Amino acid sequence: MKLLCCAALVGTALSAQTFSGAQAVDDAINQAIAAGRLPGAVLLAGHDGRVIYRKAYGYRALVPKQEPMTADTIFDCASLTKIVATTSSLMKLFEQGKFRLNDRITDYIPEFQGGKSDITIRNLFTHFSGLKPDVPLKPEWTGNETGLRLAYTDSPAGPPGVRFVYSDINFILLGELVHRLSGQPLNEYARQNVFLPLGMKETMFLPPPPLIPRIAPTERPTRDALPLRGVVHDPTTRFMGGVAGHAGIFSTADDLSRFAQMMVGAGELDGVRFVSPLTVAKFTEPQTPPDQTILRGLGWDIDSPFSGNRGELFPIGSFGHTGFTGTSIWIDPSTRTYVILLANSVHPDPRPAITALRGTVATIVAAAAGITSQRVTLTGYNETLSGAGGRRQVNRTGATLTGLDVMVQQKFRPLQGKRVGLITNQSGLDRQGRRNIDLMKQAGIDVVALFSPEHGIFGVEDRAGIQDTDDRATGINVFSLYGKTLRPAPEMLRGIDALVYDIQDVGVRFYTFETTMAYALEAAAQAGIEFYVLDRPNPITGAHVEGPLMDAANTSFVGYMAGEPVRHGMTMGELARLVNGEKKLGARLTVIPMQDWSRGDWFDSTGLSWIHPSPNMRSLNAATLYPGLCLLEYAKNLSVGRGTDAPFEQVGADFIGGRELAAALNQRAIPGVRVYPTSFTPTESNFKGVKTEGVRFVITNREQLDATRLGLELAVAIQKLYPGKIDFSGGKRLIGSDDVVRRIQAAEDPRAIQQSFQDAVEGFVKLREQYLLYP
C-alpha cells in the first residue's frame, strides 16, 4: 500500500476519531512536558499503509526564546543515523555483493588495528566487536581523518563475539566502509541512494542555513552559549565535520515515516522496490551470537537494554532504534505498524532519557491500533520464542507417547494385512518396556524380516562387520545393515510390503542411525514399497540447531545429507520427510507422530525410560555433549572416553596436560559448561590400558550450551597448545566442512568459526520448517 503522507500534512493532527488512543497518548506526552522531561515532541504513528496519528506537542525551542513545536520540525536524529543512513546504505551495497557479513573489516580498511583484527562486519553491526563505546574526546581534536585514525587505533576493550558493548566506533567504521565500497562519502551516497529514492527530501547531513528556523535546537555547549541548532549534537561527529556513520542526519517525522513504511513493506514503497524482502529480513532478524540473550539485527535493535521504545505490546521480532537527543522509531512488520517519536530532550540542557515515555507511547499506539501481540519464531537461534516450528518449553514434565505407543493404541491398523520388515534394535520399546517385535506379532502383524543398524539388534556390538542373525524370541531372520551391506538389498526386500523404522536416535548428524534410515527409505522408494517411521523424541530437543554444515564432497555413512548441520533439531520422522522431499525420492512415506512432545523437550521431559541407543551413549549428558566431542573422534591418538565410565563426557591423550587444557578452555568462558582436569584408563578403544591425562566437562546450563561451539573450542585449544598433534583434515567427514577444518588448522577464534557458518545454519532452519511435525 502507498503511504498517504499528504493526508498527514493537512493539519496538526489527523482526526482523533480515526485513532482511539489519541487522548491517552496526548495525556502521556503533555504530562511529560509539564514535568520538564522534554520541551516538546512530534509523534507520528502508521498502521496498515497509512498514517493514523500525527501531532506536535509543546515547544520546539525554549531559549533564547520560546517557539511552538510544529509537525514539520526538523530534528537532530542522533543515532537514528545508524539505521536510516549507514545501515540502509549498506543494505544497498550488500545486495550488490560488495561485502559479506563474515568478512573481516580489515579486508576493506587495512589501516584498522594495523590490519590485524578478527572483527567482522557482522560484529560491528551487532555491537559485539569488543570495541569501546567511543573514541577519545580529550584533548579536543578536529577533522574527519583524525576521527577515523582514532577509530582505527583505539585499543579494543575485549575480544569480538563475547560481550555486547554499544559502540559508536562500530558505526564510524561502517560509515567509512560505505565510502570504501562506493567511492562516495557517506552523506553523498546516502542522499543519492537512500534519501532521494525514498522521497525523504528533508533528510540530510549538514543542513543548509535556510532550514535552521525549522530545526529543533539541542544542547548549549556551555552555560553562556546559544544551543546548537543545525549543528550536530554528538561531539564526535561534530569534531569530524558533521558526517559520521553513527550520528549526523537531520530529518522530519514525515520523512522518517516514508522510511518506516518501506521497512514495513519489506523494501517497497509506493510501488517501487528499494531493496529485496530477503535483504530486509536478513538485516532485521537476530544476528548476535547464538549463546547471547541480547538480540540485535544488523544495525537494528530487537531486544536489548536499549529497546525500551518497543513498549509492552509489540512482539519480539519487531525492531527499532533510539537517538540520544530524544528521537526514536519502532517498526513491527507483522502488524504493519510503526511509531516515530521525535523530541529534543537535551534542550537546552541534558535531562534523563525519556525511555519510559517512549515505551508508554508505543504501548498506547499498539493497543489503539487493535494490535494483538503475536508470537514469533526467531529462526536459527537457540532461544526460539514460539510459533510455527519453534515453541520452547524448558523442564516440562510430560507423558510422551512414541509412534510405537500410538500404533499400539491403534492396534497397528495401518500394517494389518501387510508383510512387514522392521528396522529396529534394543531401543524399540513402548512406554511399558515391551518390544515392538512382540507387540506387532501379538496384534497379528506378519513380521517377515528384521533389520539391525550399527551395534546390532541388541545394541551391544561395538565393531564393524556385524553378521546376520536371528531374533532369539521369535526366530525371525535379522539382516545386518552394518556388515557386508549398509543398505537393504533387493533380495532382502523380496516379499515385503512395508518397511517400518523404529529406533531411538540421538539427534546428531553423524550418528549412523540417520543414514541407515535414509538408505532404507531410498531402497523402499526403488522397490515401490511403503515406508513407515514410528517417531521418537530427539533427546537433545528439536529447538537447538547448530554446527558446521556438511559439504557435498564429504558425505558418507557418518554424514548422509549435504547441507545438514551437526545438530539438526529434528526427529527421525521429520528427517525422513526432509530426505524424501529434498532428495525427491518419491517414497510412499508415512510418519506415525508422537503425542505430547514439543520441540523444546529434552528427553527427561518425556517420562520415557533411557535405553542406551548404543554402547557408549549412556546418558542424556553424554548425548548433549556428543555433537561437540565427536567432532574429534576420528583422531586415533585422542580418547573421547570410550572404555571409561563416562564416554563422550571427557577427552584425553598422551600429549595432553589436563590442567593447562582445562585452564585454557575455562578462560574462554564457553556458555553452559565448565571444565576440570582428570585422568582415566580406558578398557577399550584408544589408549586401552594406558592411564591418560585429559579434561572432563560439566554442563552448567544446557539451554545455553552450544555443543559444537564447545567442540570447536576444544579443537582450537589443542591446536594452539599442542600444534600438529591432531591431523584435523582426517576428520572432515565428521566436521563436514572443509572450510571449518582449515579454520581449525589456522587456530582461528572459535567464535569467528562459529559465526562463519551461522548464515548457513539459519538457511537450514528455514528449509526444515516445511517438514516439521511438532510445535
C-alpha positions in Angstrom: 0.0 0.0 0.0 1.1 3.6 -0.6 1.9 5.8 2.4 -0.6 8.7 2.5 1.8 11.3 3.8 -0.1 14.0 2.0 -3.1 13.4 4.3 -0.9 14.0 7.3 0.0 17.4 6.1 -3.5 18.8 6.1 -3.5 19.8 9.8 -1.5 19.5 13.0 -3.1 16.1 13.8 -5.3 13.7 11.9 -8.8 13.3 13.2 -8.8 11.8 16.7 -11.8 9.8 15.6 -9.6 7.7 13.4 -7.3 6.9 16.4 -8.9 5.8 19.6 -5.7 6.3 21.6 -5.4 10.0 20.9 -6.4 11.2 24.3 -4.2 8.7 26.1 -1.1 9.5 24.1 -1.8 13.2 24.3 -2.0 13.0 28.0 1.2 10.9 28.3 3.3 13.4 26.2 1.8 16.5 27.7 2.3 15.2 31.2 6.0 14.5 30.4 6.4 18.0 29.0 4.8 19.5 32.1 7.1 17.5 34.3 10.1 19.0 32.5 11.3 15.8 30.9 11.3 17.3 27.4 10.4 20.7 25.8 8.2 19.2 23.1 7.8 16.4 20.6 6.3 15.2 17.3 4.5 11.9 17.2 3.7 10.0 14.0 2.1 6.6 14.0 1.4 4.5 11.0 -0.6 1.3 10.6 -1.6 -0.9 7.6 -0.2 1.5 5.0 -1.5 4.8 6.3 -0.7 7.4 8.9 -3.1 7.0 11.8 -1.9 9.9 14.0 0.4 12.8 13.6 0.7 15.6 16.1 3.1 18.3 17.5 3.4 19.0 21.3 4.9 21.7 23.4 7.8 23.8 22.2 10.5 23.4 19.6 12.8 25.9 21.5 12.9 27.3 25.0 16.0 29.5 24.7 16.8 32.1 23.6 13.0 32.4 23.1 10.1 30.0 23.1 9.0 28.6 19.8 5.9 26.3 19.4 6.6 22.8 18.1 5.3 22.2 14.6 4.7 18.9 12.9 7.3 19.7 10.2 10.1 20.4 12.7 13.5 19.1 11.6 15.3 17.1 14.4 18.9 16.1 15.0 18.3 12.4 14.8 21.5 11.3 16.6 21.9 7.5 16.5 18.9 7.0 14.1 21.7 7.8 11.7 23.0 4.3 12.3 19.9 2.7 10.7 18.5 5.4 8.4 21.7 6.3 6.7 24.5 3.8 7.4 22.6 0.5 7.6 20.4 1.4 4.7 23.3 2.3 2.5 25.0 -1.0 3.4 21.8 -2.8 2.6 22.1 -1.5 -1.0 25.7 -2.4 -1.2 25.1 -5.8 0.3 22.6 -6.6 -2.4 25.3 -5.7 -5.0 27.6 -8.3 -3.5 30.1 -5.7 -2.3 30.8 -7.4 1.0 29.9 -10.4 3.1 28.9 -10.2 6.8 31.6 -12.5 8.0 34.4 -10.6 6.2 36.9 -9.0 8.5 36.7 -5.2 8.5 40.4 -5.2 7.8 39.7 -6.7 4.3 38.3 -3.3 3.4 40.0 -1.0 5.9 43.5 -2.4 6.3 44.5 0.6 8.5 42.3 -0.7 11.3 44.4 -2.2 14.1 47.3 -2.4 11.7 45.5 -5.0 9.6 45.4 -7.5 12.5 41.9 -8.0 13.8 39.3 -10.7 13.8 36.4 -8.2 14.0 33.9 -8.9 11.3 31.4 -6.6 9.7 28.7 -8.6 11.5 30.4 -7.9 14.8 30.3 -4.1 14.0 26.6 -4.2 13.1 25.6 -6.0 16.2 27.9 -4.2 18.7 29.7 -7.5 19.5 33.1 -6.2 18.2 34.7 -5.6 21.6 35.4 -2.0 20.7 35.0 0.8 23.3 31.9 2.9 23.3 33.6 6.0 21.6 36.9 7.4 20.5 38.7 9.7 23.0 37.3 13.2 23.0 40.0 14.8 25.2 42.1 16.7 24.3 39.7 18.1 21.7 40.6 17.5 18.0 39.1 18.2 14.6 38.9 16.6 11.2 37.3 13.5 9.7 40.7 11.9 9.1 41.6 12.4 12.8 38.4 10.8 13.9 38.9 7.8 11.6 42.5 7.4 12.8 41.3 7.3 16.4 38.7 4.7 15.5 41.4 2.7 13.7 43.9 2.7 16.5 42.0 2.8 19.8 42.6 -0.5 21.6 39.6 -2.8 21.8 38.2 -3.4 25.3 37.8 -7.1 24.7 37.7 -9.9 22.0 34.9 -9.9 19.4 31.8 -12.0 19.8 31.9 -12.2 23.6 30.1 -9.2 25.0 27.5 -6.6 23.9 29.0 -3.1 24.1 27.1 -0.4 22.3 29.8 1.4 20.4 29.8 4.4 18.1 33.2 3.3 16.8 31.4 0.3 15.2 29.4 2.7 13.0 32.2 5.1 12.4 33.9 2.1 10.7 30.7 1.1 8.9 30.3 4.6 7.6 33.8 4.6 6.3 33.0 1.1 4.8 30.3 2.8 2.7 32.9 5.2 1.5 35.4 2.5 0.6 32.9 0.3 -1.2 31.1 3.1 -3.1 33.8 5.7 -3.6 31.5 8.3 -2.2 31.4 9.9 1.3 28.5 8.5 3.4 26.5 11.7 3.2 26.6 11.8 -0.6 25.9 8.1 -1.1 23.0 8.1 1.4 21.5 11.1 -0.2 21.6 9.7 -3.8 20.8 6.1 -2.9 18.6 6.2 0.1 17.0 9.6 0.9 16.1 10.8 -2.6 14.8 7.4 -3.9 12.5 7.2 -0.8 11.3 10.7 -1.2 12.9 11.8 2.0 13.6 15.3 0.7 14.3 16.9 4.1 16.7 14.2 5.4 20.3 15.1 5.2 23.7 15.6 6.9 24.9 19.2 7.2 21.6 21.1 6.8 21.9 24.5 5.0 21.2 27.8 6.8 17.7 28.4 5.3 16.4 25.4 7.2 17.7 26.5 10.6 14.4 28.2 11.7 12.7 24.8 11.4 15.4 22.8 13.2 14.8 21.9 16.8 17.8 23.2 18.8 19.6 20.8 21.2 22.1 21.5 24.0 24.1 24.5 25.0 27.8 23.6 24.6 28.5 25.9 27.6 26.1 27.7 30.0 26.6 31.1 28.4 26.4 29.8 24.8 23.4 29.5 22.5 22.0 26.0 21.9 23.3 24.0 19.0 21.0 24.5 16.1 21.6 22.9 12.7 24.9 21.7 14.0 25.1 18.0 15.1 24.8 17.5 18.8 27.1 14.4 19.0 30.6 15.7 19.8 32.5 13.0 17.9 30.5 13.7 14.7 30.9 17.4 15.3 34.6 17.1 15.6 34.6 15.0 12.4 32.9 17.8 10.4 29.3 16.8 10.8 29.3 13.5 8.9 29.8 10.1 10.5 28.3 6.6 10.4 26.9 6.8 13.9 25.3 10.3 14.0 24.7 13.4 12.0 21.5 13.2 10.0 18.6 15.6 10.4 15.1 14.7 9.5 11.3 15.1 10.0 8.6 12.8 11.2 7.1 12.7 7.7 10.4 11.7 6.1 11.0 9.0 8.7 7.5 7.7 8.1 8.4 7.0 4.5 11.4 5.2 5.6 9.4 3.2 8.2 6.8 2.3 5.6 9.5 1.0 3.3 10.7 -1.3 6.0 7.1 -2.4 6.8 6.6 -3.0 3.1 9.6 -5.4 3.0 11.7 -3.0 1.0 8.9 -1.5 -1.2 7.4 2.0 -1.1 4.8 3.5 -3.4 5.1 0.5 -5.7 8.9 1.0 -6.1 11.3 -1.6 -4.8 14.1 -0.2 -2.7 15.7 -3.4 -1.6 14.5 -7.0 -1.7 12.3 -8.6 1.0 15.1 -11.1 1.7 17.5 -8.2 2.4 15.1 -6.6 4.8 14.6 -9.9 6.6 18.3 -10.5 6.8 19.0 -7.2 8.4 16.2 -7.3 10.8 16.4 -10.8 12.2 18.8 -11.7 15.1 22.4 -11.7 14.1 24.0 -11.7 17.5 25.9 -14.8 18.7 23.5 -17.7 19.4 24.6 -18.0 23.1 23.7 -14.4 23.9 20.4 -13.3 25.4 20.7 -9.9 23.7 19.1 -9.8 20.3 20.3 -7.3 17.7 19.8 -7.3 13.9 22.2 -5.7 11.5 22.1 -2.2 12.9 18.7 -2.7 14.3 17.7 -3.3 17.9 15.4 -6.2 18.6 15.6 -7.0 22.3 18.4 -5.4 24.4 18.8 -2.9 27.2 18.2 -0.1 24.6 14.8 -1.4 23.3 12.5 0.2 25.8 10.8 2.1 23.0 9.2 -1.2 21.9 6.7 -0.8 24.7 4.7 -3.7 26.2 2.7 -5.0 23.2 4.9 -5.0 20.1 6.2 -8.6 19.9 9.9 -9.5 20.0 10.7 -9.8 16.3 9.8 -6.2 15.7 12.7 -3.8 15.6 13.8 -0.2 16.0 16.4 2.3 17.4 16.7 5.3 19.6 18.8 8.5 19.4 20.5 10.3 22.3 18.8 13.6 21.5 15.4 12.1 22.2 14.5 10.5 18.9 13.1 7.0 18.4 11.5 4.7 15.9 9.9 1.3 16.3 8.6 -0.9 13.5 6.6 -4.1 13.5 6.1 -5.7 10.1 3.9 -8.5 11.5 1.2 -5.9 12.4 2.3 -3.4 9.7 2.7 -0.7 12.4 5.3 1.8 13.3 5.8 4.6 15.9 8.0 7.6 15.5 8.6 9.9 18.4 10.9 12.8 17.9 12.0 15.1 20.7 14.9 17.3 21.7 15.0 16.3 25.3 18.6 17.6 25.6 17.4 21.1 25.1 18.5 23.5 26.4 20.4 21.2 28.8 20.6 17.4 29.2 17.8 15.6 31.0 17.3 11.9 31.9 16.4 9.7 29.0 12.8 9.5 28.0 12.7 5.7 27.9 9.5 5.4 29.9 7.7 7.9 27.7 8.8 6.1 24.6 7.5 2.8 25.9 4.2 4.2 27.0 3.6 5.8 23.7 4.4 2.6 21.8 2.1 0.6 24.1 -0.8 3.0 23.6 -0.4 3.1 19.8 -0.2 -0.7 19.6 -3.3 -1.1 21.7 -5.3 1.6 19.9 -4.4 0.2 16.5 -6.1 -3.1 17.5 -2.8 -5.0 17.5 -2.6 -8.3 19.2 0.9 -9.3 20.3 1.9 -12.1 18.0 4.2 -14.9 18.9 7.1 -15.2 16.5 10.0 -17.5 15.8 13.5 -16.1 15.6 15.0 -18.8 13.4 18.5 -20.0 13.8 18.7 -19.0 17.4 18.8 -21.3 20.4 16.2 -19.3 22.3 13.2 -19.9 20.0 10.4 -17.9 21.3 7.3 -19.6 19.9 5.3 -20.0 16.7 5.3 -22.5 13.9 8.1 -24.9 14.4 9.5 -23.1 17.4 7.9 -23.2 20.9 10.3 -24.0 23.6 9.2 -25.3 27.0 12.0 -25.8 29.5 11.8 -28.5 32.2 8.3 -29.6 31.2 7.0 -32.8 32.7 5.2 -34.7 30.0 3.9 -38.2 29.2 5.1 -38.7 25.7 3.7 -41.5 23.5 6.1 -42.6 20.9 5.0 -43.6 17.4 5.1 -47.2 18.6 2.8 -46.3 21.6 0.4 -44.6 19.2 0.4 -47.7 16.9 -0.3 -49.9 19.9 -3.4 -47.8 20.7 -4.4 -48.2 17.0 -3.8 -52.0 17.2 -1.4 -51.5 14.3 -4.2 -50.9 11.9 -2.0 -49.3 9.1 0.0 -52.5 9.0 -2.8 -55.1 9.1 -2.7 -57.5 6.2 0.9 -56.4 5.1 4.1 -58.3 5.2 6.4 -56.1 7.3 10.1 -55.7 7.5 11.1 -54.0 10.8 14.2 -51.9 11.2 14.9 -51.8 14.9 17.2 -52.5 17.8 17.1 -52.7 21.6 15.5 -49.2 21.8 12.3 -50.3 20.1 10.3 -50.5 23.3 6.9 -48.9 24.3 6.3 -47.0 27.5 5.8 -50.2 29.3 9.1 -51.7 28.2 7.6 -54.1 25.7 9.4 -54.9 22.4 7.9 -53.7 19.2 8.5 -57.1 17.6 6.4 -58.9 20.2 3.7 -56.2 20.1 3.4 -56.5 16.4 3.2 -60.3 16.5 0.5 -60.2 19.3 -1.5 -57.8 17.1 -1.4 -60.3 14.2 1.1 -58.3 12.1 3.1 -60.5 9.7 6.7 -59.5 10.6 8.7 -61.4 8.0 12.1 -59.9 8.5 14.1 -57.7 10.9 16.9 -55.3 10.0 19.5 -54.1 12.5 21.7 -50.9 12.4 25.2 -50.3 13.8 25.7 -52.1 17.1 23.3 -54.9 16.1 19.8 -55.9 17.0 20.6 -55.9 20.8 22.8 -52.8 20.7 25.8 -54.3 22.3 28.2 -54.8 19.4 30.8 -52.0 19.1 32.6 -53.2 16.0 32.3 -53.3 12.2 31.3 -56.3 10.2 28.2 -57.4 12.2 26.7 -60.6 10.7 23.2 -61.5 10.0 21.5 -63.4 12.9 18.1 -64.5 14.2 15.9 -62.9 16.9 16.1 -65.4 19.8 12.5 -64.9 20.9 10.7 -65.2 17.6 13.2 -66.9 15.3 12.8 -64.1 12.7 15.8 -63.6 10.5 17.8 -60.4 11.2 19.6 -58.8 8.3 22.5 -56.7 9.4 22.8 -53.2 7.9 26.2 -52.7 9.4 28.1 -55.7 7.8 28.5 -56.8 4.3 26.0 -54.1 3.2 24.8 -50.8 4.7 21.6 -50.8 2.6 18.7 -53.2 2.3 19.5 -55.2 -0.8 16.7 -56.1 -3.2 16.8 -59.8 -2.2 16.3 -58.7 1.5 13.1 -56.8 0.5 11.6 -59.6 -1.6 8.2 -60.5 -0.3 7.9 -57.3 1.9 5.0 -54.9 1.5 6.2 -52.3 4.1 9.3 -51.3 5.9 8.9 -49.9 9.4 11.6 -47.9 11.1 11.6 -47.8 14.9 14.9 -46.8 16.5 15.8 -44.2 19.2 18.2 -41.7 17.6 20.3 -39.0 19.5 19.7 -36.0 17.2 23.2 -35.7 15.7 24.2 -35.8 12.0 27.0 -38.3 12.4 25.0 -40.8 14.5 24.7 -43.5 11.8 21.0 -44.5 12.6 20.0 -41.5 10.4 21.9 -42.8 7.4 20.5 -46.2 7.9 17.0 -44.8 7.9 17.8 -42.7 4.7 19.3 -45.7 2.9 16.3 -47.8 3.8 14.0 -45.0 2.6 15.8 -44.9 -0.7 15.6 -48.7 -1.0 11.8 -48.7 -0.3 11.3 -46.0 -2.9 13.2 -48.0 -5.5 11.2 -51.2 -4.6 7.9 -49.4 -4.6 7.0 -50.5 -1.0 5.6 -48.4 1.8 7.9 -46.9 4.5 6.7 -46.1 8.0 8.6 -44.2 10.7 7.4 -44.8 14.2 8.6 -41.5 15.5 10.6 -41.0 18.7 11.9 -37.9 20.6 15.0 -36.0 19.7 16.6 -36.4 23.1 18.6 -33.2 22.9 15.5 -31.2 21.8 14.2 -30.0 18.4 14.9 -26.4 19.3 18.7 -26.3 19.1 20.2 -26.2 15.6 24.0 -25.8 15.4 27.3 -26.7 13.9 29.1 -26.8 10.6 27.1 -27.9 7.6 28.1 -31.0 5.5 29.9 -30.3 2.3 28.6 -32.4 -0.6 32.1 -33.8 -1.2 32.3 -35.1 2.4 29.0 -37.1 2.6 29.4 -40.6 3.8 27.8 -43.2 6.2 28.5 -40.7 9.0 27.1 -37.8 7.1 24.3 -38.6 4.8 23.0 -35.3 3.6 24.8 -32.3 2.2 23.7 -29.0 3.8 22.8 -30.6 7.1 24.3 -29.2 10.3 25.7 -31.3 13.1 22.8 -30.8 15.4 19.7 -30.7 13.2 16.9 -30.3 15.8 14.6 -32.8 14.1 13.0 -36.1 14.9 13.6 -39.2 12.7 10.1 -38.8 11.3 10.8 -35.2 10.4 14.2 -36.1 8.9 12.6 -38.8 6.8 10.2 -36.2 5.4 13.1 -33.9 4.7 15.1 -36.6 2.9 12.1 -37.7 0.9 11.3 -34.1 -0.1 14.7 -32.7 -0.7 16.1 -35.8 -2.4 12.9 -36.2 -4.4 12.8 -39.9 -3.7 9.1 -40.2 -4.2 8.9 -42.8 -1.4 5.5 -43.8 0.0 6.3 -42.4 3.4 4.1 -42.4 6.4 5.2 -41.0 9.8 3.4 -42.1 12.9 3.8 -38.9 15.0 4.3 -38.9 18.8 1.8 -37.4 21.2 2.7 -34.9 23.9 6.1 -34.0 22.6 7.2 -30.4 22.0 10.3 -29.0 20.3 11.8 -27.7 23.4 11.5 -31.0 25.3 14.7 -32.7 26.5 14.5 -36.4 26.9 14.0 -36.1 30.7 10.7 -34.2 29.9 9.1 -37.1 28.2 8.6 -39.6 31.0 10.2 -42.3 28.8 13.0 -44.6 30.1 16.5 -44.0 28.8 17.8 -47.1 27.0 21.4 -46.8 25.7 21.0 -46.1 22.0 24.5 -47.5 21.6 27.0 -49.0 24.0 28.8 -45.7 24.7 25.8 -43.4 24.7 24.9 -44.0 28.3 23.3 -40.8 29.5 21.5 -37.6 28.4 24.6 -35.7 29.5 26.7 -37.7 27.1 24.2 -37.1 24.3 24.2 -33.4 25.0 28.0 -33.2 24.7 28.2 -35.6 21.8 27.7 -33.1 19.0 30.9 -31.3 20.0 33.2 -34.0 21.4 32.5 -36.4 18.5 33.9 -33.8 16.1 37.3 -35.0 17.2 36.6 -38.8 17.5 38.3 -39.7 14.2 41.7 -39.0 15.8 43.4 -42.3 16.7 45.6 -40.5 19.2 42.8 -39.0 21.2 40.3 -40.7 23.6 36.8 -39.4 23.8 36.2 -41.6 26.9 35.3 -44.9 25.2 36.0 -47.7 27.6 35.5 -45.5 30.6 32.6 -44.7 33.0 31.8 -41.5 31.0 32.2 -41.8 27.3 31.7 -38.5 25.4 31.9 -36.6 28.7 35.7 -36.5 28.8 38.7 -36.5 26.5 42.4 -37.3 27.0 45.6 -38.1 25.2 49.2 -38.9 26.0 50.2 -35.4 24.8 47.6 -33.5 26.8 48.2 -31.7 30.1 44.9 -31.8 31.9 45.5 -28.7 34.0 46.7 -26.5 31.2 43.9 -27.6 28.8 41.2 -27.1 31.4 42.6 -23.6 32.2 42.7 -22.7 28.6 39.1 -23.8 28.0 37.7 -22.2 31.2 39.3 -18.9 30.3 37.3 -18.9 27.1 34.1 -18.6 29.2 32.2 -21.1 27.0 28.5 -20.7 27.8 26.8 -23.5 29.6 29.9 -25.7 30.5 32.9 -25.8 32.9 36.0 -28.0 32.5 38.2 -29.7 35.0 41.4 -31.8 34.7 41.1 -35.5 35.1 42.8 -38.8 34.2 41.4 -42.1 33.2 42.4 -45.6 31.9 40.3 -46.8 29.0 39.4 -50.5 29.0 39.0 -50.4 25.2 39.5 -48.2 22.1 42.2 -45.6 22.0 44.8 -45.8 24.9 43.4 -49.1 26.1 45.0 -49.9 29.4 47.0 -46.7 29.5 46.5 -44.0 32.1 45.8 -40.8 30.3 45.5 -37.2 31.3 42.7 -35.1 30.0 39.7 -33.0 30.9 36.1 -33.6 31.9 33.1 -31.5 31.1 30.3 -30.4 33.4 27.2 -28.9 31.9 26.1 -25.9 33.9 23.3 -24.7 31.6 22.2 -27.0 28.8 20.0 -24.3 27.2 23.0 -22.0 26.8 25.4 -24.7 25.7 26.2 -24.9 22.0 27.9 -28.3 22.0 29.5 -27.7 18.6 31.0 -24.4 19.8 32.5 -26.5 22.6 33.9 -28.9 20.1 35.5 -26.1 18.1 36.9 -24.5 21.3 38.4 -27.9 22.2 39.9 -28.4 18.7 41.4 -24.9 18.6 42.8 -25.2 22.1 44.5 -28.4 21.2 45.9 -26.9 18.0 47.3 -24.0 20.0 48.7 -25.9 22.9 49.8 -29.0 21.1 50.3 -27.9 17.4 50.3 -30.7 14.9 49.3 -33.4 17.3 46.0 -34.0 15.6 45.5 -34.1 11.8 42.2 -32.3 11.7 41.9 -32.9 7.9 41.3 -36.5 8.7 38.1 -35.7 10.4 36.4 -33.8 7.6 33.6 -36.4 7.3 32.6 -35.7 10.9 33.3 -32.0 10.9 31.6 -31.9 7.5 33.1 -28.6 6.3 36.5 -28.2 4.6 36.4 -24.5 5.4 35.9 -25.2 9.1 38.8 -27.7 9.0 41.0 -25.1 7.5 40.0 -22.5 10.1 40.7 -25.0 13.0 44.1 -25.7 11.5 44.8 -22.0 11.4 43.7 -21.8 15.1 41.1 -19.1 14.3 39.0 -17.8 17.2 36.2 -20.5 17.6 33.6 -17.7 17.9 34.6 -16.5 14.4 34.5 -20.0 13.1 31.0 -20.4 14.6 29.9 -17.2 13.0 31.3 -18.2 9.6 28.6 -20.9 9.2 25.7 -19.2 11.1 24.0 -17.9 8.0 24.0 -21.4 6.5 22.6 -22.8 9.8 19.8 -20.2 9.5 19.2 -21.3 5.9 18.8 -24.9 7.1 16.4 -23.8 9.8 14.2 -22.2 7.2 14.4 -25.1 4.9 13.3 -27.6 7.5 10.2 -25.6 8.5 8.1 -27.3 5.9 8.9 -30.8 7.2 8.4 -30.2 10.9 5.6 -32.1 12.7 5.7 -30.7 16.2 5.2 -27.2 17.8 
